[in-house]
Amino acid sequence: MSTRDLHNNILVKRAISPVVITNNTASVSQIIDTRGFQSLEFVIATGTISDADTTVTVLVEDGDNSALSDAAAVVDAELLGTEAQAGFQFDDDDEVRKIGYIGNKRYVRLTITPANNTGNIPVACLAILANTYDAPVTQSAS
């Protein structure tokens, strides 16, 4: 297999389905199971944000329990990029952010939390799992 082959070496999962956030309620991703992969990247996409002063923060949590009942904020040393860089604000229309996870916990999730939002924030998030021990990777529908 070619070392330039990305297609057979990643698994893409839905983290947050496309949604329009209309208030300050947090959007919490699916819990991503990292079993069989050495790295995880969350990719966040925004649409046209209609609020004039909203800010949106990002939090990455991990744990060993499949329901993340043991969830803890990921320390900066286990992130590629920062949560601040992954966040966005009112004038970040149609942009993409990313944040990587290189920690050793099996389960990971991402939370997007707006503040001062009285408009619409269209957002979606994908989780890309890579550096598998067992290529080629078969993409599932989830």
C-alpha positions in Angstrom: 0.0 0.0 0.0 1.3 3.4 -0.9 2.5 5.6 1.9 0.6 8.5 0.3 -2.7 6.6 0.6 -4.9 8.6 2.9 -8.1 7.0 1.9 -7.4 3.5 3.2 -5.7 4.8 6.4 -8.4 6.9 8.0 -11.8 6.4 9.4 -14.2 9.4 9.4 -16.9 9.6 12.0 -19.7 12.0 12.6 -19.0 14.0 15.7 -21.7 16.7 15.5 -24.3 16.5 12.8 -24.9 19.8 10.9 -26.9 22.0 13.3 -27.9 25.6 13.7 -27.3 26.7 17.3 -29.8 29.4 18.2 -28.9 30.1 21.8 -26.0 29.5 24.2 -26.6 25.8 24.6 -23.5 23.6 24.2 -23.3 21.1 21.3 -21.7 17.9 22.5 -20.2 15.5 20.0 -20.6 11.8 19.8 -18.2 9.9 21.9 -15.4 8.8 19.6 -13.8 5.4 20.3 -10.1 5.6 19.3 -9.5 1.8 19.6 -7.2 0.7 16.8 -6.0 4.2 16.0 -3.1 6.3 17.2 -4.4 9.7 16.4 -7.7 11.7 16.2 -8.5 15.0 14.5 -11.7 16.9 15.0 -12.6 19.1 12.1 -15.2 21.9 12.7 -16.9 23.7 9.9 -19.1 26.9 10.3 -21.7 28.4 8.1 -22.8 32.0 8.0 -23.0 33.2 11.6 -25.8 35.8 12.1 -24.9 37.1 15.5 -22.8 40.3 15.9 -20.9 39.5 19.0 -21.0 35.7 19.8 -17.9 33.8 20.7 -17.6 30.0 20.7 -15.3 27.9 22.8 -14.2 24.4 22.2 -13.4 21.8 24.9 -11.9 18.3 24.3 -12.5 15.7 27.0 -11.3 12.1 27.3 -11.7 9.0 29.5 -11.7 5.2 29.7 -15.4 4.7 30.2 -17.5 4.2 27.1 -20.1 6.6 28.4 -17.4 9.1 29.4 -18.7 9.1 33.0 -15.0 9.6 33.8 -14.6 12.5 31.4 -11.8 15.0 32.1 -10.6 18.0 30.1 -7.6 17.0 28.0 -4.3 18.6 29.0 -2.7 20.9 26.4 0.3 18.5 26.0 -2.2 15.9 24.5 -3.6 18.3 21.9 -2.3 19.3 18.6 -3.3 22.9 18.2 -5.2 24.6 21.0 -8.8 24.8 22.0 -8.6 28.5 21.6 -7.5 28.1 18.0 -10.3 25.7 17.4 -12.9 28.2 18.7 -14.5 30.9 16.6 -16.6 34.0 16.8 -19.2 36.1 15.0 -17.1 37.0 12.0 -15.7 33.6 11.3 -18.3 32.7 8.6 -17.8 29.6 6.4 -14.5 28.7 8.0 -12.9 25.4 9.2 -11.0 24.7 12.4 -9.2 21.6 13.6 -7.8 20.2 16.8 -5.9 17.0 17.2 -5.9 14.5 20.1 -2.8 12.4 20.9 -3.6 11.3 24.4 -3.9 7.7 25.6 -7.5 7.5 26.7 -9.8 5.3 24.6 -12.9 7.6 24.4 -12.9 11.3 23.4 -15.5 14.0 22.7 -15.6 17.6 21.8 -18.0 20.3 23.1 -18.8 23.5 21.3 -20.2 26.2 23.6 -21.4 29.6 22.4 -21.6 32.8 24.5 -23.7 35.9 23.8 -25.5 34.2 20.9 -28.8 35.5 19.9 -28.6 34.6 16.2 -27.8 31.5 14.2 -24.5 29.5 14.3 -24.5 26.8 11.6 -21.8 24.2 12.6 -20.8 20.6 12.0 -17.9 18.5 13.2 -16.2 15.4 11.9 -13.8 13.1 13.7 -10.9 11.7 11.6 -9.2 8.7 13.1 -5.8 7.9 11.6 -2.5 6.0 12.1 -4.2 2.6 12.4 -2.6 -0.6 13.2 -4.8 -2.5 10.8 -5.0 -0.9 7.3 -6.9 -0.8 5.0 -9.7 0.8 7.0 -13.2 0.1 5.9 -15.5 3.1 6.2 -18.7 2.6 8.1 -21.9 4.6 7.6 -21.7 6.3 11.1 
